[in-house]
Amino acid sequence: MVGAAAYCGGVRYFVIGIGVVLAFFGTVWALQGFGALQGSPMSNTTTWSIIGPITALIGVGIAVYAWRLRK
């Protein structure tokens, strides 16, 4: 049974990691869309100014949800 508990905890941390990575990419996309990060075709584009924050919020939501799951 110890292995099963460790597996569940490992999956939990994996999902938290996915949420953090998704939030990071969303933040980068938002900054590119707003023009704060230059040098990309995504810079100063309204589409990425909308998609970025939405993606970042979804990533934060996934990470927080996984963090709050019972062990």
C-alpha positions as CSV (number, residue, x, y, z in Angstrom):
1,M,0.0,0.0,0.0
2,V,2.9,2.4,0.5
3,G,3.6,2.3,-3.3
4,A,0.0,3.2,-4.1
5,A,0.2,6.3,-1.8
6,A,3.5,7.4,-3.3
7,Y,2.0,7.0,-6.8
8,C,-1.0,9.2,-6.0
9,G,1.3,11.8,-4.5
10,G,3.5,11.6,-7.6
11,V,0.6,12.2,-9.9
12,R,-0.6,15.1,-7.7
13,Y,2.8,16.8,-8.1
14,F,2.9,16.0,-11.8
15,V,-0.4,17.8,-12.2
16,I,0.8,20.7,-10.2
17,G,3.8,20.9,-12.5
18,I,1.6,20.9,-15.6
19,G,-0.4,23.7,-14.1
20,V,2.7,25.8,-13.3
21,V,4.2,25.2,-16.8
22,L,0.8,26.2,-18.4
23,A,0.7,29.3,-16.3
24,F,4.3,30.2,-17.3
25,F,3.5,29.8,-21.0
26,G,0.3,31.8,-20.6
27,T,2.3,34.6,-19.0
28,V,4.9,34.6,-21.7
29,W,2.1,34.7,-24.4
30,A,0.4,37.5,-22.6
31,L,3.6,39.6,-22.4
32,Q,4.3,39.0,-26.0
33,G,0.7,40.0,-26.9
34,F,1.0,43.2,-24.9
35,G,4.3,44.0,-26.6
36,A,6.5,43.7,-23.4
37,L,8.5,40.9,-25.0
38,Q,9.6,41.8,-28.5
39,G,11.2,39.7,-31.3
40,S,8.3,37.4,-32.2
41,P,5.5,37.4,-34.7
42,M,3.2,37.1,-31.6
43,S,4.4,40.5,-30.4
44,N,1.8,43.3,-30.2
45,T,-1.0,41.0,-31.3
46,T,-4.5,41.2,-29.8
47,T,-5.0,37.4,-30.1
48,W,-2.2,36.6,-27.7
49,S,-3.2,39.4,-25.4
50,I,-6.4,37.5,-24.9
51,I,-5.2,33.8,-25.1
52,G,-2.2,34.4,-22.8
53,P,-4.1,35.5,-19.6
54,I,-6.8,32.9,-20.1
55,T,-4.1,30.2,-20.4
56,A,-2.3,31.5,-17.3
57,L,-5.5,31.5,-15.3
58,I,-6.3,28.0,-16.3
59,G,-2.8,26.9,-15.4
60,V,-3.0,28.5,-12.0
61,G,-6.4,27.0,-11.4
62,I,-5.1,23.5,-12.3
63,A,-2.1,23.9,-10.0
64,V,-4.2,25.2,-7.1
65,Y,-6.8,22.5,-7.5
66,A,-4.1,19.8,-7.5
67,W,-2.4,21.3,-4.5
68,R,-5.7,21.3,-2.5
69,L,-6.5,17.6,-3.3
70,R,-6.6,15.4,-0.3
71,K,-3.6,13.0,0.1
